[in-house]
Amino acid sequence: MRYNVYLGLVFVLLFCLDAFAKTPESLAFFNDKPRSLAKDFYIQSYLQREETTPKEAQALFGMVHTMNLRFFHLFAKKMDNVDLKKISRCIDMEIVSLLKEDDLCLNIGLNLSKITSLSKNQLASLKPRISPYYPHLLSVIELMQNENVAQSALEANDETLISLLQGSITHYKKTTFPDALPKAKLDALSAYPKFNAFAINVVQNSDLSAFHHALLHVNPHANVSAKALFFLGLNALKYAKVERAMFYFQQSAERSTKQEEKDRALFWSYLSSNEDMHLIKLSQSTDINIYSLFAFEKLNLPLRTIVSPKLEGTHPKFDITDPFAWTIVMSKVYRMNYAEVEAEAQKFKYANTVAHYSYLMERASRYQHHYYPIPFPEEIQNASVHRQALMLAIARQESRFLPSVVSTSYALGMMQFMPFVARDIAKKEKLEGFELEALFDPRIAYLFANIHLDFLEKYLLHPVFIAYAYNGGIGFTKKHLLGGTFSQKAYEPFLSMEMMINEESREYGKKVLANYVVYRGLLGEPVSINNLFETLLKPSQSDRFRSE
């Protein structure tokens, strides 16, 4: 719903734009700034200036908080460093091009995924060029050179084999291992940490049926993670092996180190068996997630440990739009005990810093209390309850409502807009002079969110699907929905919610849905999570892609 968004944006931007820092104009800007993601964001912006010199880039290189590959490429482009430029050029190079390069470049860009696309003749010429610093890679290549790799694998070193299985592309796994590996071999492989990623990836890959069948019988080593065990349970359900699935879910619950992992395993134990004892255990959870909310609703129990503070006043000193201010606070908080954190929280007990107060109080409670604040309610009060709950649900997951937070991908502000999305909105709304730093103002963050959600809700109606698109993009979401997911099959819609390959969007969607349910209740229009689950299977009520 749009409500005078354009006029509101123009007013807010004209009023406060000068308060925000723009791209730094000199290296001096960085001298007193704490090492942080916010500083990384400004470093990136500074590096993108044409006038930034190699010497300045060299100085900034030592100030980085979190180096990622895209950031590294930017530094390599700016700096007069031959070695960095070579690494940047070689690291993403395709294998065909790498083979034409010198040995140093080859070893920089080589990985198992690339190697498993080569023929045996190419492997033979590659092997002498592999650096002795990569002995494990050499052993994998030796295994791959055998005439019958699948047969040789049975006698191979287990660590070498699991490295090959975990690192190889789908086509290689499917053609090289057409038959299921023996149970004894899989049992041995499960002792290695790489087995966890291998098992999860295989279960999510519909092209690897031979491995699916093999994994039905694996006796998991104590090193197998709760997450991998959970996916082994889903794999068993796919083949109607309910008893086996229950075994894996039970193991997953027992090995879980996070409450949500345990709740997920209990939830699926209930779905698999329909036994109330699993639901009762789930209702004792100390976490708020889609699984525990389902149990509370089924058993007609009230939500516990929910706190939604209503505060007054304005913090006299703290600038909520300063992306470095909260970093400085948290650098002290990390060294505090729980009592000290609670005392620190009291300094932020004001309406405009309710997000900061809630964040610290939740930490002080050791996450036994769950804070659901409603910051700046006057900015969203004219929207429908659905839209208010949706914005709050997304903001809580994105930033915990912290107005000036910066992510590792440089998403900005309370609603965590990626720069390209924010710039696109500003361009379409004809907001001349828009600066990304304006997103650190909660008013602008809410207004941009309304514009973006108006666009998403032209195609998507359900909070889960809107969350997928907010996180992963509308194109990704459309492709996912049209790929046969959320159909009228056993264990749906839950199986589709758990099997999405994009882990970030998968978990994001579940968390936003839980937040949405809580906020609908706090806003006075409760909604049933079970009804929301059912709606996922009704295209006419959940999205326009499948209902066209």
Contacts in CASP RR format, 6 or more apart in sequence:
PFRMAT RR
TARGET T0000
AUTHOR 0000-0000-0000
METHOD contacts of the structure
MODEL  1
MRYNVYLGLVFVLLFCLDAFAKTPESLAFFNDKPRSLAKDFYIQSYLQRE
ETTPKEAQALFGMVHTMNLRFFHLFAKKMDNVDLKKISRCIDMEIVSLLK
EDDLCLNIGLNLSKITSLSKNQLASLKPRISPYYPHLLSVIELMQNENVA
QSALEANDETLISLLQGSITHYKKTTFPDALPKAKLDALSAYPKFNAFAI
NVVQNSDLSAFHHALLHVNPHANVSAKALFFLGLNALKYAKVERAMFYFQ
QSAERSTKQEEKDRALFWSYLSSNEDMHLIKLSQSTDINIYSLFAFEKLN
LPLRTIVSPKLEGTHPKFDITDPFAWTIVMSKVYRMNYAEVEAEAQKFKY
ANTVAHYSYLMERASRYQHHYYPIPFPEEIQNASVHRQALMLAIARQESR
FLPSVVSTSYALGMMQFMPFVARDIAKKEKLEGFELEALFDPRIAYLFAN
IHLDFLEKYLLHPVFIAYAYNGGIGFTKKHLLGGTFSQKAYEPFLSMEMM
INEESREYGKKVLANYVVYRGLLGEPVSINNLFETLLKPSQSDRFRSE
1 383 0 8 1.000
1 384 0 8 1.000
1 387 0 8 1.000
1 450 0 8 1.000
1 454 0 8 1.000
2 450 0 8 1.000
2 451 0 8 1.000
2 454 0 8 1.000
3 382 0 8 1.000
3 383 0 8 1.000
3 450 0 8 1.000
5 429 0 8 1.000
5 447 0 8 1.000
5 450 0 8 1.000
5 451 0 8 1.000
6 429 0 8 1.000
8 447 0 8 1.000
9 429 0 8 1.000
9 431 0 8 1.000
9 444 0 8 1.000
9 447 0 8 1.000
9 448 0 8 1.000
10 431 0 8 1.000
12 441 0 8 1.000
12 443 0 8 1.000
12 444 0 8 1.000
12 447 0 8 1.000
13 431 0 8 1.000
13 433 0 8 1.000
13 434 0 8 1.000
13 438 0 8 1.000
13 444 0 8 1.000
16 438 0 8 1.000
16 441 0 8 1.000
17 433 0 8 1.000
17 435 0 8 1.000
17 438 0 8 1.000
19 321 0 8 1.000
20 321 0 8 1.000
20 435 0 8 1.000
20 437 0 8 1.000
20 438 0 8 1.000
20 440 0 8 1.000
20 441 0 8 1.000
21 29 0 8 1.000
21 42 0 8 1.000
21 437 0 8 1.000
22 435 0 8 1.000
22 437 0 8 1.000
23 42 0 8 1.000
23 45 0 8 1.000
23 46 0 8 1.000
23 49 0 8 1.000
24 30 0 8 1.000
24 42 0 8 1.000
24 45 0 8 1.000
24 46 0 8 1.000
27 46 0 8 1.000
27 56 0 8 1.000
27 59 0 8 1.000
27 60 0 8 1.000
29 42 0 8 1.000
29 46 0 8 1.000
30 39 0 8 1.000
30 42 0 8 1.000
30 43 0 8 1.000
30 46 0 8 1.000
30 60 0 8 1.000
30 63 0 8 1.000
33 39 0 8 1.000
33 42 0 8 1.000
33 324 0 8 1.000
34 324 0 8 1.000
34 327 0 8 1.000
34 328 0 8 1.000
34 331 0 8 1.000
35 63 0 8 1.000
35 64 0 8 1.000
35 65 0 8 1.000
36 65 0 8 1.000
36 323 0 8 1.000
36 324 0 8 1.000
36 327 0 8 1.000
36 406 0 8 1.000
37 65 0 8 1.000
37 66 0 8 1.000
37 406 0 8 1.000
37 407 0 8 1.000
37 408 0 8 1.000
37 410 0 8 1.000
38 323 0 8 1.000
38 324 0 8 1.000
38 327 0 8 1.000
38 404 0 8 1.000
38 406 0 8 1.000
39 63 0 8 1.000
39 65 0 8 1.000
39 324 0 8 1.000
40 64 0 8 1.000
40 65 0 8 1.000
40 66 0 8 1.000
40 71 0 8 1.000
40 406 0 8 1.000
40 410 0 8 1.000
41 323 0 8 1.000
41 406 0 8 1.000
41 410 0 8 1.000
41 412 0 8 1.000
43 60 0 8 1.000
43 63 0 8 1.000
43 64 0 8 1.000
44 71 0 8 1.000
44 74 0 8 1.000
44 410 0 8 1.000
46 52 0 8 1.000
46 56 0 8 1.000
46 60 0 8 1.000
47 57 0 8 1.000
47 60 0 8 1.000
47 74 0 8 1.000
47 75 0 8 1.000
47 78 0 8 1.000
48 74 0 8 1.000
52 78 0 8 1.000
54 78 0 8 1.000
54 79 0 8 1.000
54 80 0 8 1.000
57 75 0 8 1.000
57 78 0 8 1.000
57 79 0 8 1.000
58 79 0 8 1.000
58 80 0 8 1.000
58 81 0 8 1.000
60 75 0 8 1.000
61 75 0 8 1.000
61 79 0 8 1.000
64 71 0 8 1.000
66 408 0 8 1.000
68 408 0 8 1.000
69 91 0 8 1.000
69 92 0 8 1.000
72 84 0 8 1.000
72 87 0 8 1.000
72 88 0 8 1.000
73 88 0 8 1.000
75 84 0 8 1.000
76 84 0 8 1.000
76 85 0 8 1.000
76 87 0 8 1.000
76 88 0 8 1.000
77 85 0 8 1.000
77 88 0 8 1.000
79 85 0 8 1.000
86 104 0 8 1.000
86 105 0 8 1.000
86 108 0 8 1.000
87 108 0 8 1.000
89 105 0 8 1.000
90 98 0 8 1.000
90 101 0 8 1.000
90 104 0 8 1.000
90 105 0 8 1.000
90 106 0 8 1.000
90 108 0 8 1.000
90 109 0 8 1.000
91 108 0 8 1.000
91 109 0 8 1.000
92 109 0 8 1.000
93 101 0 8 1.000
93 105 0 8 1.000
93 109 0 8 1.000
94 114 0 8 1.000
95 110 0 8 1.000
95 114 0 8 1.000
95 115 0 8 1.000
95 117 0 8 1.000
95 118 0 8 1.000
98 105 0 8 1.000
98 106 0 8 1.000
98 109 0 8 1.000
98 110 0 8 1.000
98 114 0 8 1.000
99 106 0 8 1.000
99 122 0 8 1.000
99 125 0 8 1.000
99 126 0 8 1.000
103 129 0 8 1.000
103 131 0 8 1.000
106 126 0 8 1.000
106 129 0 8 1.000
107 129 0 8 1.000
107 130 0 8 1.000
107 131 0 8 1.000
107 133 0 8 1.000
107 134 0 8 1.000
110 130 0 8 1.000
110 137 0 8 1.000
111 167 0 8 1.000
112 137 0 8 1.000
112 140 0 8 1.000
112 163 0 8 1.000
112 164 0 8 1.000
112 166 0 8 1.000
112 167 0 8 1.000
112 168 0 8 1.000
113 167 0 8 1.000
113 168 0 8 1.000
113 169 0 8 1.000
115 123 0 8 1.000
115 126 0 8 1.000
115 137 0 8 1.000
115 140 0 8 1.000
115 141 0 8 1.000
115 144 0 8 1.000
116 144 0 8 1.000
116 164 0 8 1.000
116 167 0 8 1.000
116 168 0 8 1.000
116 169 0 8 1.000
116 172 0 8 1.000
117 169 0 8 1.000
117 171 0 8 1.000
117 172 0 8 1.000
118 126 0 8 1.000
120 144 0 8 1.000
120 145 0 8 1.000
123 141 0 8 1.000
123 144 0 8 1.000
123 145 0 8 1.000
124 145 0 8 1.000
126 141 0 8 1.000
127 138 0 8 1.000
127 141 0 8 1.000
127 142 0 8 1.000
127 145 0 8 1.000
130 137 0 8 1.000
130 138 0 8 1.000
130 141 0 8 1.000
136 159 0 8 1.000
136 160 0 8 1.000
136 163 0 8 1.000
139 157 0 8 1.000
139 160 0 8 1.000
140 160 0 8 1.000
140 163 0 8 1.000
140 164 0 8 1.000
143 149 0 8 1.000
143 152 0 8 1.000
143 153 0 8 1.000
143 156 0 8 1.000
143 160 0 8 1.000
143 161 0 8 1.000
143 164 0 8 1.000
144 164 0 8 1.000
146 152 0 8 1.000
149 176 0 8 1.000
149 177 0 8 1.000
150 176 0 8 1.000
150 177 0 8 1.000
150 178 0 8 1.000
150 179 0 8 1.000
153 161 0 8 1.000
153 164 0 8 1.000
153 177 0 8 1.000
153 181 0 8 1.000
153 185 0 8 1.000
154 182 0 8 1.000
154 185 0 8 1.000
158 185 0 8 1.000
158 188 0 8 1.000
158 189 0 8 1.000
158 191 0 8 1.000
158 192 0 8 1.000
159 192 0 8 1.000
161 185 0 8 1.000
161 189 0 8 1.000
162 189 0 8 1.000
162 192 0 8 1.000
162 194 0 8 1.000
162 195 0 8 1.000
162 198 0 8 1.000
163 194 0 8 1.000
165 173 0 8 1.000
165 177 0 8 1.000
165 189 0 8 1.000
165 194 0 8 1.000
165 198 0 8 1.000
166 194 0 8 1.000
166 195 0 8 1.000
166 197 0 8 1.000
166 198 0 8 1.000
166 201 0 8 1.000
167 198 0 8 1.000
168 176 0 8 1.000
170 205 0 8 1.000
170 207 0 8 1.000
170 208 0 8 1.000
173 202 0 8 1.000
173 208 0 8 1.000
173 211 0 8 1.000
174 207 0 8 1.000
174 208 0 8 1.000
174 210 0 8 1.000
177 210 0 8 1.000
177 211 0 8 1.000
178 210 0 8 1.000
179 210 0 8 1.000
180 210 0 8 1.000
180 211 0 8 1.000
180 213 0 8 1.000
180 214 0 8 1.000
181 189 0 8 1.000
181 211 0 8 1.000
181 214 0 8 1.000
183 214 0 8 1.000
183 217 0 8 1.000
183 218 0 8 1.000
183 219 0 8 1.000
186 214 0 8 1.000
186 215 0 8 1.000
186 217 0 8 1.000
186 218 0 8 1.000
187 218 0 8 1.000
187 219 0 8 1.000
187 221 0 8 1.000
189 195 0 8 1.000
189 198 0 8 1.000
190 199 0 8 1.000
190 218 0 8 1.000
190 219 0 8 1.000
190 220 0 8 1.000
190 221 0 8 1.000
190 223 0 8 1.000
190 224 0 8 1.000
191 221 0 8 1.000
191 223 0 8 1.000
192 223 0 8 1.000
193 223 0 8 1.000
195 221 0 8 1.000
195 223 0 8 1.000
195 224 0 8 1.000
195 228 0 8 1.000
196 224 0 8 1.000
196 225 0 8 1.000
196 227 0 8 1.000
196 228 0 8 1.000
197 228 0 8 1.000
199 215 0 8 1.000
199 218 0 8 1.000
199 224 0 8 1.000
199 228 0 8 1.000
199 231 0 8 1.000
199 232 0 8 1.000
200 227 0 8 1.000
200 228 0 8 1.000
200 231 0 8 1.000
202 208 0 8 1.000
202 211 0 8 1.000
202 212 0 8 1.000
202 215 0 8 1.000
203 212 0 8 1.000
203 215 0 8 1.000
203 231 0 8 1.000
203 232 0 8 1.000
203 234 0 8 1.000
203 235 0 8 1.000
203 499 0 8 1.000
204 231 0 8 1.000
204 499 0 8 1.000
204 501 0 8 1.000
212 235 0 8 1.000
212 238 0 8 1.000
212 239 0 8 1.000
213 239 0 8 1.000
215 232 0 8 1.000
215 235 0 8 1.000
216 235 0 8 1.000
216 236 0 8 1.000
216 239 0 8 1.000
216 241 0 8 1.000
216 244 0 8 1.000
217 244 0 8 1.000
218 232 0 8 1.000
220 228 0 8 1.000
220 229 0 8 1.000
220 232 0 8 1.000
220 248 0 8 1.000
220 251 0 8 1.000
224 232 0 8 1.000
224 251 0 8 1.000
224 255 0 8 1.000
225 255 0 8 1.000
226 251 0 8 1.000
226 252 0 8 1.000
226 253 0 8 1.000
226 255 0 8 1.000
226 256 0 8 1.000
226 257 0 8 1.000
226 258 0 8 1.000
226 261 0 8 1.000
226 262 0 8 1.000
226 265 0 8 1.000
227 252 0 8 1.000
227 261 0 8 1.000
229 248 0 8 1.000
229 249 0 8 1.000
229 251 0 8 1.000
229 252 0 8 1.000
229 255 0 8 1.000
229 265 0 8 1.000
230 248 0 8 1.000
230 249 0 8 1.000
230 252 0 8 1.000
230 261 0 8 1.000
230 264 0 8 1.000
230 265 0 8 1.000
230 268 0 8 1.000
232 248 0 8 1.000
233 244 0 8 1.000
233 245 0 8 1.000
233 248 0 8 1.000
233 249 0 8 1.000
233 252 0 8 1.000
233 268 0 8 1.000
234 245 0 8 1.000
234 268 0 8 1.000
234 495 0 8 1.000
234 498 0 8 1.000
234 499 0 8 1.000
236 242 0 8 1.000
236 244 0 8 1.000
236 245 0 8 1.000
236 248 0 8 1.000
237 245 0 8 1.000
237 268 0 8 1.000
237 272 0 8 1.000
237 490 0 8 1.000
237 491 0 8 1.000
237 495 0 8 1.000
238 495 0 8 1.000
242 272 0 8 1.000
242 273 0 8 1.000
245 268 0 8 1.000
245 272 0 8 1.000
246 269 0 8 1.000
246 272 0 8 1.000
246 273 0 8 1.000
249 265 0 8 1.000
249 266 0 8 1.000
249 268 0 8 1.000
249 269 0 8 1.000
249 272 0 8 1.000
250 265 0 8 1.000
250 269 0 8 1.000
252 261 0 8 1.000
252 262 0 8 1.000
252 264 0 8 1.000
252 265 0 8 1.000
253 262 0 8 1.000
253 265 0 8 1.000
253 266 0 8 1.000
253 269 0 8 1.000
256 262 0 8 1.000
256 265 0 8 1.000
259 285 0 8 1.000
259 286 0 8 1.000
259 287 0 8 1.000
260 287 0 8 1.000
260 289 0 8 1.000
260 291 0 8 1.000
262 285 0 8 1.000
263 282 0 8 1.000
263 285 0 8 1.000
263 287 0 8 1.000
263 289 0 8 1.000
263 291 0 8 1.000
263 292 0 8 1.000
264 289 0 8 1.000
264 291 0 8 1.000
266 278 0 8 1.000
266 279 0 8 1.000
266 281 0 8 1.000
266 282 0 8 1.000
266 291 0 8 1.000
267 278 0 8 1.000
267 282 0 8 1.000
267 291 0 8 1.000
267 294 0 8 1.000
267 295 0 8 1.000
268 494 0 8 1.000
269 275 0 8 1.000
269 278 0 8 1.000
270 276 0 8 1.000
270 278 0 8 1.000
270 279 0 8 1.000
270 282 0 8 1.000
270 295 0 8 1.000
271 491 0 8 1.000
271 494 0 8 1.000
279 295 0 8 1.000
279 298 0 8 1.000
279 299 0 8 1.000
280 295 0 8 1.000
280 299 0 8 1.000
282 291 0 8 1.000
282 292 0 8 1.000
282 294 0 8 1.000
282 295 0 8 1.000
283 292 0 8 1.000
283 295 0 8 1.000
283 296 0 8 1.000
283 299 0 8 1.000
283 301 0 8 1.000
285 291 0 8 1.000
285 292 0 8 1.000
285 295 0 8 1.000
286 305 0 8 1.000
286 368 0 8 1.000
287 370 0 8 1.000
288 303 0 8 1.000
288 305 0 8 1.000
288 306 0 8 1.000
288 370 0 8 1.000
288 514 0 8 1.000
288 518 0 8 1.000
289 510 0 8 1.000
289 511 0 8 1.000
289 514 0 8 1.000
290 510 0 8 1.000
290 513 0 8 1.000
290 514 0 8 1.000
290 517 0 8 1.000
290 529 0 8 1.000
293 303 0 8 1.000
293 514 0 8 1.000
293 517 0 8 1.000
293 518 0 8 1.000
293 529 0 8 1.000
294 529 0 8 1.000
294 530 0 8 1.000
294 533 0 8 1.000
295 301 0 8 1.000
296 302 0 8 1.000
296 303 0 8 1.000
297 528 0 8 1.000
297 529 0 8 1.000
297 530 0 8 1.000
298 530 0 8 1.000
303 518 0 8 1.000
305 368 0 8 1.000
305 369 0 8 1.000
305 370 0 8 1.000
306 370 0 8 1.000
306 372 0 8 1.000
306 518 0 8 1.000
306 522 0 8 1.000
307 358 0 8 1.000
307 361 0 8 1.000
307 369 0 8 1.000
307 370 0 8 1.000
307 371 0 8 1.000
307 372 0 8 1.000
308 371 0 8 1.000
308 372 0 8 1.000
308 373 0 8 1.000
308 374 0 8 1.000
308 522 0 8 1.000
309 354 0 8 1.000
309 357 0 8 1.000
309 358 0 8 1.000
309 361 0 8 1.000
309 371 0 8 1.000
309 373 0 8 1.000
311 349 0 8 1.000
311 350 0 8 1.000
311 351 0 8 1.000
311 353 0 8 1.000
311 354 0 8 1.000
311 357 0 8 1.000
312 350 0 8 1.000
312 351 0 8 1.000
313 350 0 8 1.000
313 351 0 8 1.000
313 352 0 8 1.000
314 350 0 8 1.000
314 351 0 8 1.000
314 352 0 8 1.000
315 348 0 8 1.000
315 350 0 8 1.000
315 352 0 8 1.000
315 353 0 8 1.000
318 325 0 8 1.000
318 348 0 8 1.000
318 353 0 8 1.000
318 356 0 8 1.000
319 325 0 8 1.000
320 352 0 8 1.000
320 353 0 8 1.000
320 356 0 8 1.000
320 403 0 8 1.000
320 404 0 8 1.000
320 440 0 8 1.000
320 442 0 8 1.000
321 403 0 8 1.000
321 404 0 8 1.000
321 440 0 8 1.000
321 441 0 8 1.000
322 404 0 8 1.000
322 440 0 8 1.000
323 404 0 8 1.000
323 405 0 8 1.000
323 406 0 8 1.000
323 437 0 8 1.000
323 440 0 8 1.000
325 404 0 8 1.000
326 356 0 8 1.000
326 402 0 8 1.000
326 404 0 8 1.000
326 405 0 8 1.000
329 344 0 8 1.000
329 356 0 8 1.000
332 344 0 8 1.000
333 341 0 8 1.000
333 344 0 8 1.000
333 360 0 8 1.000
333 363 0 8 1.000
336 344 0 8 1.000
338 363 0 8 1.000
338 364 0 8 1.000
338 365 0 8 1.000
338 366 0 8 1.000
339 364 0 8 1.000
341 360 0 8 1.000
341 363 0 8 1.000
341 364 0 8 1.000
342 360 0 8 1.000
342 361 0 8 1.000
342 364 0 8 1.000
344 360 0 8 1.000
345 356 0 8 1.000
345 357 0 8 1.000
345 360 0 8 1.000
345 361 0 8 1.000
345 364 0 8 1.000
346 357 0 8 1.000
348 354 0 8 1.000
348 356 0 8 1.000
348 357 0 8 1.000
348 360 0 8 1.000
349 357 0 8 1.000
350 357 0 8 1.000
351 375 0 8 1.000
352 375 0 8 1.000
352 376 0 8 1.000
354 373 0 8 1.000
354 374 0 8 1.000
354 375 0 8 1.000
354 401 0 8 1.000
355 373 0 8 1.000
355 375 0 8 1.000
355 399 0 8 1.000
355 400 0 8 1.000
355 401 0 8 1.000
355 402 0 8 1.000
355 403 0 8 1.000
355 414 0 8 1.000
356 402 0 8 1.000
357 373 0 8 1.000
358 371 0 8 1.000
358 372 0 8 1.000
358 373 0 8 1.000
358 400 0 8 1.000
358 401 0 8 1.000
359 371 0 8 1.000
359 400 0 8 1.000
359 402 0 8 1.000
361 369 0 8 1.000
361 371 0 8 1.000
362 369 0 8 1.000
362 370 0 8 1.000
362 371 0 8 1.000
372 392 0 8 1.000
372 396 0 8 1.000
372 515 0 8 1.000
372 518 0 8 1.000
372 519 0 8 1.000
372 522 0 8 1.000
373 401 0 8 1.000
374 392 0 8 1.000
374 519 0 8 1.000
374 522 0 8 1.000
375 401 0 8 1.000
375 414 0 8 1.000
375 442 0 8 1.000
376 442 0 8 1.000
376 443 0 8 1.000
376 446 0 8 1.000
379 442 0 8 1.000
379 443 0 8 1.000
379 446 0 8 1.000
379 447 0 8 1.000
380 387 0 8 1.000
380 388 0 8 1.000
380 391 0 8 1.000
380 392 0 8 1.000
380 446 0 8 1.000
381 388 0 8 1.000
383 391 0 8 1.000
383 450 0 8 1.000
385 520 0 8 1.000
385 523 0 8 1.000
385 524 0 8 1.000
385 525 0 8 1.000
386 520 0 8 1.000
386 525 0 8 1.000
387 450 0 8 1.000
387 453 0 8 1.000
388 519 0 8 1.000
388 523 0 8 1.000
389 516 0 8 1.000
389 519 0 8 1.000
389 520 0 8 1.000
389 523 0 8 1.000
389 525 0 8 1.000
390 453 0 8 1.000
390 463 0 8 1.000
390 466 0 8 1.000
390 516 0 8 1.000
391 415 0 8 1.000
391 446 0 8 1.000
391 449 0 8 1.000
391 450 0 8 1.000
391 453 0 8 1.000
392 515 0 8 1.000
392 519 0 8 1.000
393 463 0 8 1.000
393 467 0 8 1.000
393 512 0 8 1.000
393 513 0 8 1.000
393 515 0 8 1.000
393 516 0 8 1.000
393 518 0 8 1.000
393 519 0 8 1.000
394 415 0 8 1.000
394 449 0 8 1.000
394 467 0 8 1.000
394 470 0 8 1.000
394 512 0 8 1.000
394 515 0 8 1.000
395 401 0 8 1.000
395 414 0 8 1.000
395 415 0 8 1.000
395 445 0 8 1.000
395 449 0 8 1.000
396 515 0 8 1.000
396 519 0 8 1.000
397 467 0 8 1.000
397 508 0 8 1.000
397 511 0 8 1.000
397 512 0 8 1.000
397 515 0 8 1.000
398 411 0 8 1.000
398 414 0 8 1.000
398 415 0 8 1.000
398 416 0 8 1.000
399 405 0 8 1.000
399 413 0 8 1.000
399 414 0 8 1.000
399 415 0 8 1.000
399 416 0 8 1.000
401 414 0 8 1.000
401 442 0 8 1.000
402 413 0 8 1.000
402 414 0 8 1.000
403 413 0 8 1.000
403 414 0 8 1.000
403 440 0 8 1.000
403 441 0 8 1.000
403 442 0 8 1.000
403 445 0 8 1.000
404 413 0 8 1.000
404 440 0 8 1.000
405 412 0 8 1.000
405 413 0 8 1.000
405 414 0 8 1.000
405 416 0 8 1.000
406 412 0 8 1.000
406 413 0 8 1.000
407 416 0 8 1.000
409 418 0 8 1.000
410 418 0 8 1.000
410 419 0 8 1.000
411 417 0 8 1.000
411 418 0 8 1.000
412 418 0 8 1.000
412 419 0 8 1.000
412 422 0 8 1.000
412 436 0 8 1.000
412 437 0 8 1.000
412 439 0 8 1.000
412 440 0 8 1.000
413 439 0 8 1.000
413 440 0 8 1.000
413 445 0 8 1.000
414 439 0 8 1.000
414 442 0 8 1.000
414 445 0 8 1.000
414 446 0 8 1.000
415 439 0 8 1.000
415 445 0 8 1.000
415 446 0 8 1.000
415 448 0 8 1.000
415 449 0 8 1.000
417 425 0 8 1.000
417 439 0 8 1.000
417 445 0 8 1.000
417 448 0 8 1.000
417 452 0 8 1.000
419 436 0 8 1.000
421 452 0 8 1.000
422 434 0 8 1.000
422 436 0 8 1.000
422 439 0 8 1.000
422 448 0 8 1.000
423 434 0 8 1.000
423 436 0 8 1.000
425 448 0 8 1.000
425 451 0 8 1.000
425 452 0 8 1.000
426 434 0 8 1.000
429 451 0 8 1.000
438 444 0 8 1.000
439 445 0 8 1.000
439 448 0 8 1.000
452 470 0 8 1.000
453 466 0 8 1.000
453 470 0 8 1.000
455 474 0 8 1.000
456 466 0 8 1.000
456 469 0 8 1.000
456 470 0 8 1.000
456 474 0 8 1.000
457 466 0 8 1.000
458 544 0 8 1.000
459 469 0 8 1.000
459 474 0 8 1.000
459 478 0 8 1.000
459 543 0 8 1.000
459 544 0 8 1.000
459 545 0 8 1.000
460 466 0 8 1.000
460 468 0 8 1.000
460 469 0 8 1.000
460 474 0 8 1.000
460 477 0 8 1.000
460 542 0 8 1.000
460 543 0 8 1.000
460 544 0 8 1.000
460 545 0 8 1.000
461 541 0 8 1.000
461 542 0 8 1.000
461 543 0 8 1.000
461 544 0 8 1.000
462 532 0 8 1.000
462 535 0 8 1.000
462 536 0 8 1.000
462 541 0 8 1.000
462 542 0 8 1.000
462 543 0 8 1.000
463 512 0 8 1.000
463 513 0 8 1.000
463 516 0 8 1.000
463 532 0 8 1.000
464 497 0 8 1.000
464 509 0 8 1.000
464 510 0 8 1.000
464 512 0 8 1.000
464 513 0 8 1.000
464 532 0 8 1.000
464 536 0 8 1.000
465 477 0 8 1.000
465 481 0 8 1.000
465 536 0 8 1.000
465 542 0 8 1.000
465 543 0 8 1.000
466 512 0 8 1.000
467 505 0 8 1.000
467 508 0 8 1.000
467 509 0 8 1.000
467 512 0 8 1.000
467 513 0 8 1.000
468 476 0 8 1.000
468 477 0 8 1.000
468 480 0 8 1.000
468 500 0 8 1.000
468 505 0 8 1.000
468 508 0 8 1.000
468 509 0 8 1.000
469 475 0 8 1.000
469 476 0 8 1.000
469 477 0 8 1.000
470 508 0 8 1.000
470 512 0 8 1.000
471 504 0 8 1.000
471 505 0 8 1.000
471 508 0 8 1.000
471 509 0 8 1.000
472 502 0 8 1.000
472 504 0 8 1.000
472 505 0 8 1.000
476 502 0 8 1.000
476 505 0 8 1.000
478 545 0 8 1.000
480 500 0 8 1.000
480 502 0 8 1.000
481 543 0 8 1.000
481 545 0 8 1.000
481 546 0 8 1.000
482 545 0 8 1.000
482 546 0 8 1.000
485 496 0 8 1.000
485 499 0 8 1.000
485 500 0 8 1.000
486 492 0 8 1.000
486 493 0 8 1.000
486 496 0 8 1.000
486 536 0 8 1.000
486 537 0 8 1.000
486 542 0 8 1.000
486 546 0 8 1.000
487 496 0 8 1.000
487 537 0 8 1.000
488 537 0 8 1.000
489 495 0 8 1.000
492 536 0 8 1.000
492 537 0 8 1.000
493 533 0 8 1.000
493 536 0 8 1.000
493 537 0 8 1.000
494 533 0 8 1.000
496 536 0 8 1.000
497 506 0 8 1.000
497 509 0 8 1.000
497 510 0 8 1.000
497 536 0 8 1.000
498 506 0 8 1.000
500 506 0 8 1.000
513 529 0 8 1.000
513 532 0 8 1.000
516 527 0 8 1.000
517 527 0 8 1.000
517 529 0 8 1.000
517 532 0 8 1.000
520 526 0 8 1.000
520 527 0 8 1.000
521 527 0 8 1.000
535 541 0 8 1.000
535 542 0 8 1.000
536 542 0 8 1.000
539 545 0 8 1.000
539 546 0 8 1.000
539 547 0 8 1.000
540 547 0 8 1.000
END
